[in-house]
Amino acid sequence: MAYLNLEDFEKEISSSVSESDLAKIPITIVQTLTFVKLRVPLEGGEFIECYFNEITKRTSFALISRGKRIFGANNPVLSLSKERVDGIFIPLRTHRVINLYQKQSHSRIS
């Protein structure tokens, strides 16, 4: 399912973040009439950049750590249903990004 508009995209990101102990409040980096780029800060200084273009319906999610994109998903074709991952509810669109972040966070602690 594709997002219908910018508002739907922002609502889904905000909803996901509100149910996460790992993510902080999304910050709007750029917004025009047709696209939005959000940054979701994470514990540990990393962040997820989330992009949506309303005209082309393109989405992009990237996990950024130390200024480098370490994982990304462009136009992921996944269900919008929610799944529980280590106590965090997130849309499946961002499941892989958060999962990767969690694995790296745990490996740094070990």
N, C-alpha and C positions, 0 to 999 in steps of 0.2 A: 504494500500500500504506500502510495506517495503522499507526501504532505500536500494539502490543498493550498495553503498560504503561509505567509511568514508567522502569523499569529499561532497557527497550529504547531509549527515547528518550535517556536519559543515556549509554548505551553508544555510540550512534551519534554523538552530539555529541563525546564523548571520543575516539572513534576518529578522527573528522575532524580534530580539533585536534592529535592526536598526529602526524599526517602533514603538518602545515602549518608552514611557517617563519614565517608571518604571525601565527598565533593563539597565545595563551598558554593556560594551564590554565583550564578553566571554573570559575566560582565559583557555588555555589548561593546564590541570592538569597532564594528562598522555596520551601519544600517542605512539602506536607501529604500526607495519605493519597491524595488524588486529583489533585493537580497539582504541577508543578515549574516554576520560572522560573530559568534559568541565564544567567549573563553570561560571554561569551567576550571577554576583553580582546584587543585587536589592537595591533600596532606603531603608534605614532603617537598613542596615547591614545583612539582610537575603540574601540567594542565592539559585539558582536552580542548582543542579548537573544533568548533562545530560550525559548518557553513551550509546555507540553503539558498538556492536561487529559485524564486517563485515562478519565473517564466519557463526556465528549462527543466525545473523540478529536480535539479541536481543537488546532491548532498555530499558532504565530506566531513569525516571525523578523523582527527589526528591526535595521538598522544605525544606531547612534547616534553622532553626531559633534557635539562641542561642545554636548552636552545636548539635541540635536534629532534626531528620527527623520528620517533622510534617505532611507531606503528600507525597505520592509517587505513581507512576504508573509504573509498570513493564510490558513491552511488550504491551502497550496500542494498542487496535485495533480500531483506529479512522481514519477518513478521513484526508487527508492533506490539504483540502480546508481551507481558512482563514475565520475567524469570528471576528467581531468587539466587543470588550468588554471594556466598559467605556473608549473609545478613544484609545485603544491599539489593534493593529492587531497582532494576534498570531496564529500559527497553532493549530488546534484542539487537537493535541497531548499534548500540554502544557496548554490548556485552563483551565482545572480544577486546576492545580497548581497555575496559575496566578490569577484565580478567587478567590481561597481560600486566597491567599496572600492579594488581594485587600480588602476582607471582614475583615481580621484581622487588616489591616492597618487602615481601617475606624473605627473599633471598639476601637482601641487604642486612636484615636483622640477624639472620643465622650466622 
